[in-house]
Amino acid sequence: MKKIIGIGNALVDILVKLNNDDILNEYNLPKGSMQLVDKSFVTEFAKRINEFNISIASGGSASNTIHGLANLGVDTGYIGKIGLDNFGEIFKNDMNKNNVHPHLLTGNEESGRAITFISPDTERTFATYLGAAIEMKPDELSSDLFKNFDILHIEGYLVQDNKLIEKAIKTAKKCDLKVSLDLASYNVVEANLNFLKKIVKDYVDIVFANEEEAKIFTGEEPCEAVNIISEMCEIAIVKVGEKGSYIKTGEENIQVGIRKANVIDTTGAGDLYAAGFLYGLINNMSLLKCGEIAALLAGKVIEVIGPKIPEEVWYDIKDEVQRINEIGTANWES
């Protein structure tokens, strides 16, 4: 089986379940967005943490995708940077526990954290302190990190350092890897539109976007956005929430439905979607089956708090993946 390595901001998720959205207004956090915050923000919020129902898990978009792939039995790796602190240990230990081969560099700052505010309607708003994660430098990326892998999966949040993301992509291409990119967040796309368009056109093979990201990236609604993105890369995927997803490569254009789920928290849905899709792809499945496995994983993760699917659930997932591979599915919404 082919091997996949991810690169991203190594973050620990602090998941905050809200009774209302007052705190978003208090901190001037646009609902549904990802906002970068400084150390003073996380220090201040730590003083109030007992006011809320919280949980902690290792996170970061690419990390979540790689975790999903590892739990499906894929040989995986991950590149990121952490600090010498308890949060860094949490991140590293979680990688090792889930059979991901970590290439974790050490920074000077504290480990990064993503405070994820979960609104009553399950919408997520991120206040992200990058910390040590942002200290990763282009010259720390060598071909040795990529040469034993087949696909590099990149989270769009890395775009805060154009030189870093360019070095990663160019090095991966020199090592004959395919490049997969998740656009990450609508405001990240908006702030870095020209750069993202350039790298997608020149280097990226697979693009994952949600409806809002695709709209900003192309100026079009999902049905047309997937066509435009597919002209820039090999495979384009536009996710449209309860309506499923659009997938296009060449002349093949399909729509995949969703798996019915009891939605508790949508954290990690897009990341696990990418894991399922990439799993199907490296196993030479049809685009339809890739999309169905993607929808399966996304549907499972939104039934729990946080971006990680519980260990016991993976047994059922693997059985369902095998069934999809053998006969496909016929009873999902579309």
VONUPA-165283 format. One record per residue (C-alpha): residue number from 1; x, y, z. Coordinates in Angstrom, 3 decimals, padded with zeros to 6 digits. Example, Ala and Ser with C-alpha at 12.3 -4.5 7.8 and 13.67 -1.06 7.14 Angstrom:
2
<n 1	east 012.300	north -004.500	up 007.800>
<n 2	east 013.670	north -001.060	up 007.140>
***
This chain:
334
<n 1	east 000.000	north 000.000	up 000.000>
<n 2	east 001.155	north 003.536	up -000.723>
<n 3	east 002.424	north 005.761	up 002.091>
<n 4	east 001.196	north 009.232	up 003.015>
<n 5	east 002.943	north 011.971	up 004.975>
<n 6	east 001.312	north 015.114	up 006.303>
<n 7	east 002.744	north 018.493	up 007.180>
<n 8	east 000.992	north 021.111	up 009.236>
<n 9	east 000.747	north 023.148	up 012.384>
<n 10	east 001.208	north 020.763	up 015.301>
<n 11	east -001.521	north 021.938	up 017.650>
<n 12	east -003.287	north 020.641	up 020.714>
<n 13	east -007.037	north 021.216	up 020.549>
<n 14	east -008.772	north 022.723	up 023.558>
<n 15	east -012.422	north 021.971	up 022.812>
<n 16	east -014.905	north 024.323	up 024.471>
<n 17	east -018.589	north 023.416	up 024.350>
<n 18	east -020.686	north 026.591	up 024.536>
<n 19	east -024.211	north 027.166	up 025.812>
<n 20	east -024.433	north 030.332	up 023.708>
<n 21	east -022.230	north 032.455	up 021.454>
<n 22	east -021.651	north 035.327	up 023.879>
<n 23	east -017.939	north 034.610	up 024.276>
<n 24	east -017.441	north 034.804	up 020.508>
<n 25	east -018.825	north 038.322	up 020.560>
<n 26	east -016.819	north 039.169	up 023.662>
<n 27	east -013.554	north 038.172	up 021.995>
<n 28	east -014.610	north 039.498	up 018.574>
<n 29	east -014.341	north 036.066	up 016.948>
<n 30	east -016.456	north 035.762	up 013.763>
<n 31	east -018.509	north 032.607	up 014.079>
<n 32	east -017.191	north 029.796	up 011.903>
<n 33	east -013.823	north 031.436	up 011.262>
<n 34	east -010.247	north 030.653	up 012.216>
<n 35	east -008.521	north 033.594	up 013.889>
<n 36	east -004.877	north 033.705	up 014.918>
<n 37	east -004.382	north 034.841	up 018.513>
<n 38	east -001.293	north 035.656	up 020.556>
<n 39	east 000.059	north 034.191	up 023.763>
<n 40	east -001.755	north 036.783	up 025.881>
<n 41	east -005.080	north 035.485	up 024.550>
<n 42	east -004.432	north 031.868	up 025.570>
<n 43	east -003.031	north 033.021	up 028.918>
<n 44	east -006.135	north 035.103	up 029.603>
<n 45	east -008.482	north 032.349	up 028.490>
<n 46	east -006.679	north 029.830	up 030.718>
<n 47	east -007.765	north 031.890	up 033.719>
<n 48	east -011.403	north 031.404	up 032.693>
<n 49	east -011.195	north 027.823	up 031.571>
<n 50	east -013.129	north 026.491	up 034.575>
<n 51	east -016.184	north 028.415	up 033.379>
<n 52	east -016.578	north 026.011	up 030.471>
<n 53	east -016.985	north 022.357	up 029.597>
<n 54	east -013.711	north 021.489	up 027.918>
<n 55	east -011.734	north 018.532	up 026.593>
<n 56	east -008.196	north 018.288	up 025.221>
<n 57	east -006.899	north 016.326	up 022.219>
<n 58	east -004.005	north 016.536	up 019.807>
<n 59	east -005.087	north 018.317	up 016.665>
<n 60	east -004.180	north 020.363	up 013.651>
<n 61	east -005.854	north 019.738	up 010.316>
<n 62	east -003.173	north 017.633	up 008.617>
<n 63	east -002.522	north 015.755	up 011.854>
<n 64	east -006.192	north 014.767	up 012.082>
<n 65	east -006.138	north 013.496	up 008.497>
<n 66	east -002.975	north 011.485	up 009.093>
<n 67	east -004.465	north 009.986	up 012.271>
<n 68	east -007.475	north 008.824	up 010.295>
<n 69	east -005.312	north 007.217	up 007.642>
<n 70	east -003.148	north 005.498	up 010.265>
<n 71	east -006.247	north 004.020	up 011.904>
<n 72	east -007.224	north 002.585	up 008.531>
<n 73	east -003.872	north 000.810	up 008.397>
<n 74	east -001.992	north 003.205	up 006.122>
<n 75	east 001.730	north 003.716	up 006.708>
<n 76	east 001.884	north 007.397	up 007.617>
<n 77	east 004.240	north 010.140	up 008.727>
<n 78	east 003.842	north 013.677	up 010.003>
<n 79	east 006.068	north 016.760	up 010.007>
<n 80	east 005.493	north 019.525	up 012.532>
<n 81	east 007.070	north 021.547	up 015.318>
<n 82	east 006.282	north 021.481	up 019.034>
<n 83	east 007.610	north 023.092	up 022.202>
<n 84	east 009.315	north 021.477	up 025.184>
<n 85	east 006.189	north 021.424	up 027.332>
<n 86	east 003.261	north 019.294	up 028.403>
<n 87	east 001.228	north 020.140	up 025.317>
<n 88	east 004.110	north 019.004	up 023.114>
<n 89	east 004.261	north 015.711	up 025.005>
<n 90	east 000.517	north 015.245	up 024.533>
<n 91	east 000.920	north 015.726	up 020.797>
<n 92	east 003.941	north 013.427	up 020.433>
<n 93	east 002.491	north 010.648	up 022.577>
<n 94	east -000.741	north 010.681	up 020.621>
<n 95	east 001.182	north 010.308	up 017.362>
<n 96	east 003.135	north 007.326	up 018.662>
<n 97	east 000.032	north 005.712	up 020.148>
<n 98	east -001.706	north 005.825	up 016.781>
<n 99	east 001.221	north 004.381	up 014.798>
<n 100	east 002.080	north 007.608	up 013.003>
<n 101	east 005.803	north 008.078	up 012.355>
<n 102	east 006.403	north 011.594	up 013.719>
<n 103	east 009.116	north 013.910	up 012.455>
<n 104	east 008.651	north 016.505	up 015.191>
<n 105	east 011.030	north 019.424	up 015.361>
<n 106	east 011.488	north 021.400	up 018.576>
<n 107	east 010.827	north 025.141	up 018.755>
<n 108	east 011.582	north 027.861	up 021.273>
<n 109	east 007.991	north 028.897	up 021.966>
<n 110	east 005.315	north 026.905	up 023.751>
<n 111	east 003.466	north 024.276	up 021.723>
<n 112	east 000.627	north 025.580	up 019.597>
<n 113	east -002.981	north 025.348	up 020.696>
<n 114	east -006.276	north 025.662	up 018.891>
<n 115	east -009.099	north 026.762	up 021.151>
<n 116	east -012.169	north 025.387	up 019.406>
<n 117	east -015.428	north 027.004	up 020.448>
<n 118	east -018.345	north 024.683	up 019.667>
<n 119	east -021.622	north 026.593	up 019.375>
<n 120	east -024.977	north 025.019	up 020.294>
<n 121	east -025.688	north 024.515	up 016.567>
<n 122	east -022.336	north 022.583	up 016.314>
<n 123	east -020.620	north 025.348	up 014.304>
<n 124	east -016.951	north 025.675	up 015.233>
<n 125	east -014.919	north 028.843	up 015.714>
<n 126	east -011.156	north 028.615	up 016.141>
<n 127	east -008.845	north 030.864	up 018.131>
<n 128	east -005.420	north 029.535	up 017.208>
<n 129	east -002.152	north 030.239	up 018.974>
<n 130	east 000.537	north 028.864	up 016.662>
<n 131	east 003.404	north 029.042	up 019.142>
<n 132	east 006.243	north 026.678	up 018.202>
<n 133	east 004.331	north 025.427	up 015.153>
<n 134	east 005.059	north 028.631	up 013.264>
<n 135	east 008.797	north 028.327	up 013.931>
<n 136	east 009.213	north 025.566	up 011.339>
<n 137	east 011.633	north 026.823	up 008.666>
<n 138	east 012.077	north 025.912	up 004.989>
<n 139	east 015.693	north 024.798	up 005.489>
<n 140	east 014.493	north 022.184	up 008.006>
<n 141	east 012.709	north 020.318	up 005.213>
<n 142	east 014.959	north 017.897	up 003.362>
<n 143	east 014.240	north 015.286	up 000.706>
<n 144	east 014.984	north 012.583	up 003.291>
<n 145	east 011.657	north 013.396	up 004.966>
<n 146	east 009.671	north 012.733	up 001.797>
<n 147	east 011.510	north 010.133	up -000.275>
<n 148	east 009.830	north 007.029	up 001.191>
<n 149	east 006.290	north 008.366	up 000.727>
<n 150	east 003.863	north 008.593	up -002.180>
<n 151	east 001.578	north 011.503	up -001.197>
<n 152	east 002.186	north 014.697	up 000.752>
<n 153	east -000.934	north 016.090	up 002.418>
<n 154	east -000.744	north 019.773	up 003.350>
<n 155	east -003.109	north 021.880	up 005.407>
<n 156	east -003.827	north 025.322	up 004.037>
<n 157	east -003.198	north 026.864	up 007.454>
<n 158	east 000.533	north 026.603	up 006.675>
<n 159	east 000.046	north 029.374	up 004.160>
<n 160	east 001.093	north 031.907	up 006.812>
<n 161	east 004.619	north 031.031	up 005.612>
<n 162	east 004.669	north 031.035	up 001.812>
<n 163	east 008.322	north 030.029	up 001.625>
<n 164	east 007.759	north 027.029	up 003.899>
<n 165	east 004.835	north 025.678	up 001.915>
<n 166	east 006.677	north 026.224	up -001.378>
<n 167	east 009.729	north 024.359	up -000.071>
<n 168	east 007.576	north 021.461	up 001.092>
<n 169	east 005.739	north 021.173	up -002.208>
<n 170	east 008.799	north 021.551	up -004.419>
<n 171	east 010.789	north 019.038	up -002.377>
<n 172	east 007.907	north 016.554	up -002.479>
<n 173	east 007.609	north 016.956	up -006.250>
<n 174	east 011.328	north 016.328	up -006.704>
<n 175	east 010.782	north 013.088	up -004.784>
<n 176	east 007.892	north 012.169	up -007.143>
<n 177	east 005.117	north 012.567	up -004.560>
<n 178	east 001.574	north 013.607	up -005.379>
<n 179	east 000.495	north 016.694	up -003.437>
<n 180	east -002.842	north 016.980	up -001.648>
<n 181	east -003.988	north 020.341	up -000.255>
<n 182	east -006.857	north 021.150	up 002.095>
<n 183	east -007.749	north 024.840	up 001.746>
<n 184	east -008.412	north 024.983	up 005.499>
<n 185	east -010.610	north 028.044	up 006.173>
<n 186	east -012.469	north 030.667	up 004.168>
<n 187	east -010.652	north 033.595	up 005.756>
<n 188	east -007.269	north 031.930	up 005.180>
<n 189	east -008.182	north 031.496	up 001.506>
<n 190	east -009.372	north 035.079	up 001.258>
<n 191	east -006.156	north 036.467	up 002.755>
<n 192	east -003.875	north 034.335	up 000.560>
<n 193	east -005.901	north 033.917	up -002.606>
<n 194	east -003.259	north 034.705	up -005.227>
<n 195	east -000.614	north 032.531	up -003.592>
<n 196	east -002.985	north 029.591	up -003.209>
<n 197	east -004.096	north 029.813	up -006.827>
<n 198	east -000.480	north 029.816	up -007.963>
<n 199	east 000.568	north 026.735	up -006.021>
<n 200	east -002.589	north 024.827	up -006.942>
<n 201	east -001.996	north 025.493	up -010.611>
<n 202	east 001.736	north 024.751	up -010.532>
<n 203	east 002.152	north 021.943	up -007.997>
<n 204	east -000.993	north 020.538	up -006.387>
<n 205	east -002.682	north 017.334	up -007.586>
<n 206	east -005.649	north 017.054	up -005.184>
<n 207	east -007.631	north 019.935	up -003.661>
<n 208	east -010.152	north 019.690	up -000.815>
<n 209	east -012.418	north 022.690	up -000.190>
<n 210	east -015.685	north 023.320	up 001.578>
<n 211	east -018.440	north 025.428	up 000.093>
<n 212	east -017.257	north 028.738	up 001.569>
<n 213	east -013.609	north 028.160	up 000.660>
<n 214	east -014.539	north 027.169	up -002.888>
<n 215	east -016.686	north 030.282	up -003.246>
<n 216	east -013.807	north 032.576	up -002.303>
<n 217	east -011.285	north 030.582	up -004.346>
<n 218	east -013.368	north 030.658	up -007.545>
<n 219	east -016.151	north 033.201	up -007.020>
<n 220	east -018.667	north 030.505	up -007.944>
<n 221	east -021.184	north 028.182	up -006.301>
<n 222	east -020.119	north 024.557	up -005.620>
<n 223	east -021.321	north 022.986	up -008.902>
<n 224	east -019.270	north 025.413	up -010.957>
<n 225	east -016.462	north 025.827	up -008.421>
<n 226	east -015.526	north 022.157	up -008.659>
<n 227	east -015.236	north 022.525	up -012.441>
<n 228	east -012.926	north 025.524	up -012.137>
<n 229	east -010.704	north 023.919	up -009.505>
<n 230	east -010.483	north 020.679	up -011.511>
<n 231	east -009.029	north 022.647	up -014.426>
<n 232	east -006.142	north 023.634	up -012.148>
<n 233	east -005.349	north 020.212	up -010.663>
<n 234	east -005.940	north 016.482	up -011.117>
<n 235	east -008.790	north 015.958	up -008.628>
<n 236	east -011.071	north 018.595	up -007.103>
<n 237	east -013.391	north 018.004	up -004.149>
<n 238	east -015.927	north 020.544	up -002.902>
<n 239	east -017.802	north 019.598	up 000.277>
<n 240	east -021.284	north 021.027	up 000.735>
<n 241	east -022.288	north 019.920	up 004.236>
<n 242	east -025.600	north 018.108	up 004.392>
<n 243	east -025.721	north 018.013	up 000.589>
<n 244	east -022.619	north 015.833	up 000.437>
<n 245	east -019.745	north 016.622	up -001.902>
<n 246	east -018.868	north 017.214	up -005.532>
<n 247	east -015.843	north 015.437	up -006.976>
<n 248	east -014.325	north 015.956	up -010.402>
<n 249	east -011.348	north 014.699	up -012.374>
<n 250	east -011.109	north 015.240	up -016.108>
<n 251	east -014.522	north 014.524	up -017.604>
<n 252	east -015.697	north 012.504	up -014.593>
<n 253	east -017.954	north 014.580	up -012.363>
<n 254	east -019.923	north 012.982	up -009.524>
<n 255	east -021.889	north 013.903	up -006.417>
<n 256	east -021.650	north 011.825	up -003.247>
<n 257	east -024.227	north 011.917	up -000.472>
<n 258	east -023.739	north 011.962	up 003.274>
<n 259	east -023.910	north 009.290	up 005.914>
<n 260	east -026.742	north 009.906	up 008.364>
<n 261	east -025.301	north 010.899	up 011.728>
<n 262	east -026.268	north 012.195	up 015.138>
<n 263	east -024.333	north 015.459	up 014.930>
<n 264	east -022.641	north 016.481	up 018.175>
<n 265	east -019.546	north 018.372	up 017.026>
<n 266	east -018.303	north 018.981	up 013.476>
<n 267	east -014.656	north 019.382	up 014.538>
<n 268	east -012.469	north 017.276	up 012.254>
<n 269	east -015.197	north 016.478	up 009.718>
<n 270	east -013.266	north 017.880	up 006.768>
<n 271	east -009.999	north 016.358	up 007.985>
<n 272	east -011.490	north 012.881	up 008.310>
<n 273	east -013.236	north 013.309	up 004.955>
<n 274	east -009.790	north 013.837	up 003.428>
<n 275	east -008.475	north 010.738	up 005.222>
<n 276	east -011.252	north 008.571	up 003.817>
<n 277	east -010.887	north 009.939	up 000.315>
<n 278	east -007.108	north 009.504	up 000.235>
<n 279	east -007.462	north 005.963	up 001.590>
<n 280	east -009.749	north 005.029	up -001.274>
<n 281	east -007.466	north 006.743	up -003.766>
<n 282	east -004.295	north 004.884	up -002.780>
<n 283	east -006.271	north 001.634	up -002.931>
<n 284	east -007.260	north 002.362	up -006.534>
<n 285	east -010.969	north 002.690	up -005.790>
<n 286	east -013.380	north 004.631	up -007.975>
<n 287	east -014.065	north 008.267	up -007.188>
<n 288	east -017.530	north 007.253	up -005.983>
<n 289	east -016.105	north 004.785	up -003.480>
<n 290	east -013.427	north 007.272	up -002.397>
<n 291	east -016.209	north 009.765	up -001.700>
<n 292	east -018.311	north 007.228	up 000.159>
<n 293	east -015.454	north 006.267	up 002.470>
<n 294	east -014.774	north 009.967	up 002.988>
<n 295	east -018.423	north 010.548	up 003.909>
<n 296	east -018.347	north 007.545	up 006.247>
<n 297	east -015.397	north 008.901	up 008.247>
<n 298	east -016.793	north 012.428	up 008.317>
<n 299	east -020.121	north 011.061	up 009.543>
<n 300	east -018.464	north 009.091	up 012.325>
<n 301	east -016.305	north 011.913	up 013.694>
<n 302	east -019.187	north 014.375	up 013.998>
<n 303	east -020.909	north 011.974	up 016.399>
<n 304	east -018.239	north 012.633	up 019.051>
<n 305	east -016.635	north 015.659	up 020.683>
<n 306	east -013.300	north 016.465	up 019.083>
<n 307	east -011.410	north 015.423	up 015.950>
<n 308	east -010.645	north 011.828	up 016.924>
<n 309	east -012.854	north 008.802	up 016.322>
<n 310	east -012.849	north 006.438	up 019.354>
<n 311	east -010.763	north 003.288	up 018.978>
<n 312	east -013.718	north 000.916	up 019.301>
<n 313	east -015.565	north 002.646	up 016.441>
<n 314	east -012.744	north 001.968	up 014.003>
<n 315	east -013.597	north -001.765	up 013.946>
<n 316	east -017.027	north -000.990	up 012.527>
<n 317	east -015.543	north 001.555	up 010.129>
<n 318	east -013.096	north -000.979	up 008.706>
<n 319	east -015.926	north -003.444	up 008.118>
<n 320	east -017.939	north -000.759	up 006.339>
<n 321	east -014.929	north 000.285	up 004.249>
<n 322	east -014.513	north -003.309	up 003.137>
<n 323	east -018.189	north -003.470	up 002.181>
<n 324	east -017.910	north -000.247	up 000.198>
<n 325	east -014.887	north -001.602	up -001.624>
<n 326	east -016.677	north -004.826	up -002.485>
<n 327	east -020.189	north -003.712	up -003.374>
<n 328	east -020.534	north 000.042	up -002.854>
<n 329	east -023.412	north 001.638	up -000.935>
<n 330	east -026.940	north 002.418	up -001.989>
<n 331	east -028.763	north 003.817	up 001.033>
<n 332	east -027.115	north 007.158	up 001.724>
<n 333	east -028.577	north 010.607	up 001.206>
<n 334	east -027.592	north 012.502	up -001.939>
***
